[in-house]
Amino acid sequence: MTNRKPLMAGNWKMNLDHLEAVQLVQGLAVALGDAGHDYDAVEVVVVPPFTDIRSVQTLVEADKLSIRYGAQDVSVHASGAYTGEISAAMLTRLGVSYVVVGHSERREYHGETDALIGTKAKVALAAGMTPILCCGEGLDVRKAGEQVSYVLAQIDGMYADFSAEEAAQTVVAYEPVWAIGTGEVATPEDAQEVCAAIRVRLAELFDAETAAKVRVLYGGSVKSSNVADIMAKEDVDGALVGGASLQAEEFAKIARFNA
Ligand SMILES: O=C[C@H](O)COP(=O)(O)O
C-alpha cells in the first residue's frame, strides 16, 4: 500500500490563449464539481503556457478552485539579461505550484541536458515549487530493449546534485517519447517496468524512505479509456497528459480514473 496521492497533470504545451485557458479551467472545474471530485484523493493540475498563467491564477483565486497549476519550464537564472526567460520568482508570484522540467520536447528542440534539467528542478524547489522531472526513451532505445538503463542514466544525471530531502519533494514523469502524441500508448506493464526501476534507483541514490515519497507519473497518449489500467500499476502514481488535457470533460474523466 502506498500513501502517495495520485497526481493528474495536464500539460497544454503551446496550445490555448489566455481566454481559452479560462474557458477550459472553468469547464474542468464544473465537470469535476458535478462529479463530486475529491481533490484530496486525486490532485488535479493544469500546466498552461506562461501567457495564460495570470488568467488561470485570477480564476482559481476568484472561484476558490482546488485545481492547481504549473509552468512548462523555468529559467536557471534569478533575473537579468536573459531574453525570453521566466524566473522562478515570477512563477511563485503567480501562485504556481509545479514546474515541468526536461520535457522531451525541451530536450529535443532546446538541447536540454540532464544536468541543466537537474539545476532547473533545484531552482524550482528552492522557490517553493514542485518540479516534475521528465525522462523517457526514444523508439530506437525501446526497440533495442534498453529502456530501463537509458532512463536510469537520465535519473542519475538529473538527480546528481540532490540531497535526499530535496529528492523527496520531487515528482518524476516517465514519458516514452514514442508514445507522446502518437496514440501509441505503452502497456501498463511497460509503464510499470520503468516506473518501478526509477523508484529502485531513487532508493539506491538516496534511501527507501525518500523513494517511497516520490510520485512517478506516466505520460504518453493517456486517455480516459486507458488511464485506469495504467493507474492500477503499483509504481504509477499519476499521469502527465498532453492532448487529452485540452478537453475539459475528457481530462475530468482521466482525473476520476478510480470513480
Ligand atoms: O506532457 C505530456 C506528454 O508529452 C504526453 O502527451 P500526449 O498525452 O499528447 O501523448
The ligand as a MOL file (V3000), in Angstrom:
LIG
                    3D

  0  0  0     0  0            999 V3000
M  V30 BEGIN CTAB
M  V30 COUNTS 10 9 0 0 0
M  V30 BEGIN ATOM
M  V30 1 O 3.4540 16.1330 -21.3480 0
M  V30 2 C 2.6710 15.3310 -21.8620 0
M  V30 3 C 3.1210 14.3130 -22.7620 0
M  V30 4 O 4.0790 14.7530 -23.6470 0
M  V30 5 C 2.0810 13.4110 -23.3330 0
M  V30 6 O 1.4230 13.9730 -24.4380 0
M  V30 7 P 0.1930 13.1780 -25.0910 0
M  V30 8 O -0.7330 12.8290 -23.9540 0
M  V30 9 O -0.4160 14.1420 -26.0550 0
M  V30 10 O 0.7610 11.9540 -25.7210 0
M  V30 END ATOM
M  V30 BEGIN BOND
M  V30 1 2 1 2
M  V30 2 1 2 3
M  V30 3 1 3 4
M  V30 4 1 3 5
M  V30 5 1 5 6
M  V30 6 1 6 7
M  V30 7 2 7 8
M  V30 8 1 7 9
M  V30 9 1 7 10
M  V30 END BOND
M  V30 END CTAB
M  END
